[in-house]
Amino acid sequence: MPQPRRELLTWSDVDQAIDYLLPQFEPEFEAMILITRGGIIPGGMLAEALCMENIFTAAVDFPAEFERQRMGALFAWPRFLQFPEDSLLRARRTLIVDDVWGSGRTITAVKNRVSAAGGMPYTCVLHFNPHRNLFGAARPDFYAAITDAYIVYPWEIDRGSEHVLAG
């Protein structure tokens, strides 16, 4: 199977993506959840631009490759290593930020958990890859670009792109 095309982004590319996203935000958000690790930097940039005060993190783990093969990719339940208390999300418009929507598993798990807490979730990524999406017609509420490439962000380059996992 051929390797996906890689695209190395610069900080200027990221700034342009953030600038493209900001005018899309019609509602005011009352909370923001940054998905670790990929959502921390773009989420921080958005939080600063939107003057957000209620910023939380969500760390989600899916079973290792062996478990996914045994159970099937779609039937692997996420384990939340970090997540805000339900009371912090209840009745709040919450922007969930990650760098990329690849399979969509992580951001969808976070979105469903925000809904279950009584929050109103909106999803936001820099890049959406519809070719890897496991959720049919589902897509992020906000995204800067559609891609079929494996994106390497500038904050990933220094530590080596071979260690970066696709979202």
Residue frames as qw, qx, qy, qz and C-alpha x, y, z in Angstrom:
[[0.000, 0.890, 0.456, 0.000, 0.00, 0.00, 0.00],
 [0.430, 0.503, -0.041, 0.749, 1.54, 3.36, -0.99],
 [0.327, -0.380, -0.439, 0.746, 2.41, 5.88, 1.69],
 [0.129, 0.898, 0.421, -0.024, 0.17, 8.96, 1.80],
 [0.390, 0.636, -0.011, 0.666, 1.53, 12.22, 0.47],
 [0.492, -0.524, -0.374, 0.586, 3.17, 14.30, 3.23],
 [0.156, 0.810, 0.155, 0.543, 2.73, 18.02, 3.53],
 [0.521, -0.255, -0.373, 0.724, 5.04, 20.03, 5.79],
 [0.040, -0.906, -0.338, -0.252, 3.44, 23.22, 7.06],
 [0.362, 0.277, -0.286, 0.843, 5.13, 26.41, 8.21],
 [0.104, -0.439, -0.568, 0.688, 4.06, 28.68, 11.05],
 [0.206, 0.225, -0.200, -0.931, 2.80, 31.06, 8.38],
 [0.380, -0.152, -0.793, -0.452, 0.56, 28.28, 7.02],
 [0.300, -0.422, -0.791, 0.326, -0.85, 27.73, 10.51],
 [0.001, 0.366, 0.225, -0.903, -1.44, 31.46, 10.99],
 [0.308, 0.064, -0.484, -0.817, -3.36, 31.52, 7.69],
 [0.388, -0.288, -0.863, -0.149, -5.47, 28.55, 8.81],
 [0.195, -0.447, -0.614, 0.620, -6.30, 30.28, 12.12],
 [0.117, 0.298, -0.060, -0.946, -7.17, 33.49, 10.25],
 [0.351, -0.080, -0.703, -0.613, -9.45, 31.47, 7.96],
 [0.346, -0.364, -0.855, 0.128, -11.23, 29.83, 10.92],
 [0.102, -0.251, -0.463, 0.844, -11.89, 32.91, 13.07],
 [0.343, 0.083, -0.129, -0.927, -14.58, 34.55, 10.87],
 [0.470, -0.143, -0.798, -0.349, -16.48, 31.22, 10.71],
 [0.242, -0.257, -0.802, 0.482, -17.33, 31.29, 14.43],
 [0.253, -0.548, -0.384, -0.699, -20.87, 32.65, 14.50],
 [0.645, -0.695, -0.287, -0.136, -21.86, 31.73, 18.06],
 [0.058, -0.729, 0.545, -0.410, -19.83, 32.85, 21.04],
 [0.764, -0.056, -0.634, 0.105, -18.31, 29.90, 22.82],
 [0.529, -0.759, 0.131, -0.355, -18.41, 29.64, 26.58],
 [0.707, -0.485, 0.508, 0.087, -15.82, 26.89, 26.88],
 [0.589, 0.620, -0.492, -0.163, -13.11, 25.27, 24.82],
 [0.873, -0.300, 0.382, 0.045, -11.67, 21.76, 24.99],
 [0.300, 0.718, -0.599, -0.190, -8.22, 21.18, 23.51],
 [0.999, -0.008, 0.003, -0.047, -7.58, 17.57, 22.54],
 [0.352, -0.714, 0.575, 0.187, -4.12, 16.50, 23.61],
 [0.468, -0.437, 0.103, 0.761, -1.63, 16.63, 22.00],
 [0.368, 0.334, 0.529, 0.688, -2.61, 17.87, 18.54],
 [0.055, -0.823, -0.459, -0.330, -5.17, 20.45, 19.64],
 [0.504, -0.637, -0.242, 0.530, -3.06, 22.24, 22.22],
 [0.323, -0.218, 0.212, 0.896, -1.22, 24.66, 19.92],
 [0.049, -0.369, -0.527, -0.764, -4.02, 25.52, 17.48],
 [0.399, -0.700, -0.591, -0.044, -6.47, 25.61, 20.40],
 [0.450, -0.536, -0.200, 0.686, -4.21, 27.98, 22.30],
 [0.177, 0.013, 0.334, 0.926, -3.97, 30.25, 19.29],
 [0.236, -0.529, -0.611, -0.540, -7.76, 30.25, 18.88],
 [0.471, -0.657, -0.524, 0.269, -8.32, 30.74, 22.62],
 [0.349, -0.352, -0.042, 0.867, -6.10, 33.82, 22.59],
 [0.002, 0.153, 0.455, 0.877, -7.83, 35.29, 19.52],
 [0.398, -0.534, -0.614, -0.423, -11.31, 34.58, 20.96],
 [0.159, -0.476, 0.432, -0.749, -10.40, 35.77, 24.49],
 [0.774, -0.276, -0.530, -0.209, -11.55, 32.45, 25.93],
 [0.296, -0.616, 0.514, -0.518, -11.50, 32.03, 29.70],
 [0.815, -0.185, 0.470, -0.285, -12.79, 28.47, 30.21],
 [0.561, 0.550, -0.594, -0.171, -10.18, 26.26, 28.54],
 [0.809, -0.305, 0.465, -0.188, -9.99, 22.54, 29.28],
 [0.206, 0.467, -0.811, -0.286, -8.10, 19.53, 27.94],
 [0.929, 0.015, 0.198, -0.313, -9.23, 16.09, 26.93],
 [0.030, 0.499, -0.850, -0.163, -6.83, 13.18, 26.60],
 [0.894, 0.131, 0.116, -0.413, -8.30, 10.14, 24.88],
 [0.144, -0.429, 0.878, 0.160, -6.71, 6.73, 24.50],
 [0.869, 0.192, -0.159, -0.428, -7.86, 3.96, 22.19],
 [0.901, -0.246, 0.353, 0.061, -6.75, 0.32, 22.53],
 [0.239, -0.556, 0.653, 0.456, -3.42, -0.70, 21.04],
 [0.438, 0.370, -0.594, -0.564, -3.21, -2.15, 17.53],
 [0.122, 0.019, -0.992, 0.031, -3.60, -5.73, 18.81],
 [0.224, 0.386, 0.703, -0.554, -6.89, -4.87, 20.54],
 [0.426, 0.495, -0.095, -0.751, -8.20, -2.98, 17.48],
 [0.347, 0.250, -0.810, -0.401, -7.54, -6.00, 15.26],
 [0.057, -0.148, -0.961, 0.225, -9.28, -8.29, 17.73],
 [0.171, 0.533, 0.615, -0.555, -12.29, -6.02, 18.34],
 [0.347, 0.650, 0.511, 0.442, -12.47, -4.09, 15.07],
 [0.288, 0.160, -0.067, 0.942, -11.56, -0.41, 14.71],
 [0.305, -0.474, -0.231, -0.793, -15.09, 0.91, 15.11],
 [0.741, -0.511, -0.397, -0.182, -15.81, -1.14, 18.22],
 [0.578, 0.010, -0.443, 0.685, -12.81, 0.04, 20.23],
 [0.309, -0.884, -0.346, -0.055, -14.12, 2.10, 23.18],
 [0.299, 0.668, -0.284, 0.619, -12.11, 5.17, 24.12],
 [0.619, -0.501, -0.433, 0.422, -10.58, 5.63, 27.55],
 [0.040, 0.907, 0.025, 0.418, -10.61, 9.23, 28.79],
 [0.671, -0.050, -0.396, 0.625, -7.38, 9.98, 30.63],
 [0.094, -0.257, -0.258, 0.927, -8.33, 13.65, 31.18],
 [0.073, -0.544, -0.622, -0.559, -11.71, 15.30, 30.80],
 [0.136, -0.264, 0.271, -0.916, -13.45, 18.26, 32.45],
 [0.165, 0.263, 0.824, -0.473, -16.22, 17.67, 34.97],
 [0.105, 0.556, 0.754, 0.333, -19.73, 17.58, 33.52],
 [0.132, -0.839, -0.407, 0.338, -20.73, 20.65, 35.52],
 [0.245, -0.540, 0.257, 0.764, -18.12, 22.72, 33.64],
 [0.075, 0.003, 0.724, 0.686, -19.75, 21.86, 30.30],
 [0.109, 0.562, 0.812, -0.119, -23.46, 21.70, 31.10],
 [0.206, 0.882, 0.406, -0.120, -25.49, 24.19, 29.00],
 [0.178, -0.751, 0.300, 0.561, -22.30, 25.69, 27.54],
 [0.737, 0.671, -0.073, -0.030, -21.46, 26.14, 23.87],
 [0.634, -0.565, 0.464, 0.254, -18.15, 24.30, 23.78],
 [0.585, 0.713, -0.354, -0.153, -15.60, 24.45, 20.97],
 [0.876, -0.262, 0.370, 0.163, -13.59, 21.21, 20.69],
 [0.341, 0.849, -0.366, -0.172, -10.25, 21.75, 18.95],
 [0.836, -0.185, 0.427, 0.289, -7.81, 19.30, 17.38],
 [0.119, -0.532, 0.496, 0.675, -5.24, 19.67, 14.64],
 [0.307, 0.192, -0.722, -0.589, -6.67, 17.18, 12.15],
 [0.795, 0.087, 0.386, -0.460, -9.81, 15.08, 11.65],
 [0.135, 0.332, -0.876, -0.322, -8.41, 11.88, 10.16],
 [0.210, -0.237, -0.945, -0.081, -10.49, 8.89, 11.21],
 [0.368, -0.501, -0.150, -0.769, -12.58, 11.19, 13.42],
 [0.672, -0.329, -0.658, 0.091, -12.60, 8.76, 16.34],
 [0.399, -0.164, -0.469, 0.771, -11.00, 11.01, 18.94],
 [0.120, -0.050, 0.027, -0.991, -12.91, 14.22, 18.25],
 [0.575, -0.291, -0.519, -0.562, -16.19, 12.30, 17.90],
 [0.599, -0.311, -0.678, 0.290, -15.63, 10.60, 21.26],
 [0.203, -0.150, -0.340, 0.906, -15.02, 14.00, 22.88],
 [0.314, -0.156, -0.271, -0.897, -18.05, 15.53, 21.14],
 [0.624, -0.343, -0.643, -0.282, -20.29, 12.70, 22.37],
 [0.504, -0.301, -0.603, 0.539, -19.00, 13.05, 25.92],
 [0.000, -0.026, -0.123, 0.992, -19.69, 16.83, 25.88],
 [0.492, -0.242, -0.447, -0.707, -23.23, 16.12, 24.64],
 [0.636, -0.329, -0.695, 0.059, -23.72, 13.52, 27.37],
 [0.345, -0.220, -0.462, 0.787, -22.64, 16.15, 29.95],
 [0.079, 0.819, 0.523, -0.220, -25.38, 18.47, 28.69],
 [0.180, -0.570, 0.235, 0.766, -23.06, 20.73, 26.71],
 [0.647, 0.720, 0.173, -0.180, -23.47, 21.98, 23.15],
 [0.618, -0.363, 0.465, 0.520, -20.37, 20.75, 21.28],
 [0.563, 0.808, -0.083, -0.150, -18.89, 22.24, 18.11],
 [0.849, -0.168, 0.293, 0.407, -15.86, 20.62, 16.48],
 [0.264, 0.938, -0.192, -0.118, -12.95, 22.51, 14.94],
 [0.824, -0.180, 0.327, 0.427, -9.79, 21.30, 13.19],
 [0.028, -0.655, 0.391, 0.647, -7.17, 22.83, 10.98],
 [0.284, 0.313, -0.746, -0.514, -7.40, 19.97, 8.44],
 [0.782, 0.107, 0.425, -0.444, -10.18, 17.56, 7.53],
 [0.063, 0.317, -0.868, -0.377, -9.33, 14.35, 5.66],
 [0.763, 0.102, 0.119, -0.627, -12.62, 12.95, 4.31],
 [0.691, 0.340, -0.615, -0.169, -10.80, 9.95, 2.80],
 [0.308, 0.162, -0.849, 0.399, -9.90, 8.58, 6.24],
 [0.450, -0.216, 0.274, -0.822, -13.16, 9.54, 8.00],
 [0.091, -0.077, -0.991, 0.067, -14.83, 6.55, 9.70],
 [0.174, 0.422, 0.642, -0.616, -18.11, 8.41, 10.31],
 [0.369, 0.603, 0.675, 0.211, -19.77, 8.62, 6.89],
 [0.192, 0.765, 0.278, 0.548, -21.09, 12.09, 6.18],
 [0.492, -0.824, -0.152, 0.238, -20.02, 13.46, 9.59],
 [0.558, 0.476, -0.070, 0.676, -17.50, 16.27, 9.36],
 [0.339, -0.276, -0.388, 0.811, -16.09, 18.99, 11.59],
 [0.083, 0.872, 0.441, -0.196, -18.30, 22.03, 12.20],
 [0.118, 0.960, -0.202, -0.155, -15.31, 24.26, 11.40],
 [0.821, -0.134, 0.325, 0.449, -12.16, 23.48, 9.43],
 [0.025, -0.762, 0.266, 0.590, -9.58, 25.49, 7.55],
 [0.348, 0.504, -0.640, -0.464, -8.81, 23.02, 4.75],
 [0.957, 0.076, 0.202, -0.192, -9.68, 19.64, 3.25],
 [0.096, 0.682, -0.708, -0.156, -6.73, 17.40, 2.50],
 [0.982, 0.051, -0.153, -0.102, -5.75, 13.88, 1.49],
 [0.484, 0.557, -0.534, 0.413, -2.18, 14.41, 2.74],
 [0.723, -0.448, -0.388, 0.355, -0.51, 13.41, 5.95],
 [0.030, 0.914, -0.040, 0.402, 0.02, 16.84, 7.54],
 [0.691, -0.189, -0.340, 0.609, 3.17, 17.59, 9.53],
 [0.145, -0.964, -0.181, -0.129, 2.74, 20.76, 11.59],
 [0.332, 0.732, -0.383, 0.455, 5.66, 23.05, 12.44],
 [0.494, -0.620, 0.461, -0.400, 5.57, 22.07, 16.12],
 [0.968, -0.066, 0.233, -0.060, 6.10, 18.42, 15.08],
 [0.689, 0.661, -0.259, 0.149, 9.10, 18.94, 12.81],
 [0.009, -0.750, 0.579, -0.321, 11.76, 19.44, 15.48],
 [0.614, -0.340, 0.661, -0.267, 11.02, 16.18, 17.23],
 [0.064, -0.191, 0.910, 0.362, 10.86, 14.19, 13.98],
 [0.636, 0.106, -0.153, -0.749, 7.79, 13.54, 11.87],
 [0.524, 0.089, -0.838, -0.122, 8.39, 9.78, 12.09],
 [0.129, -0.126, -0.819, 0.545, 7.10, 9.93, 15.68],
 [0.370, 0.117, 0.126, -0.913, 3.90, 11.78, 14.83],
 [0.256, 0.297, 0.919, -0.033, 0.65, 9.81, 14.77],
 [0.157, -0.247, -0.483, -0.825, -2.11, 10.69, 12.30],
 [0.321, -0.027, 0.448, -0.834, -5.33, 11.93, 14.02]]
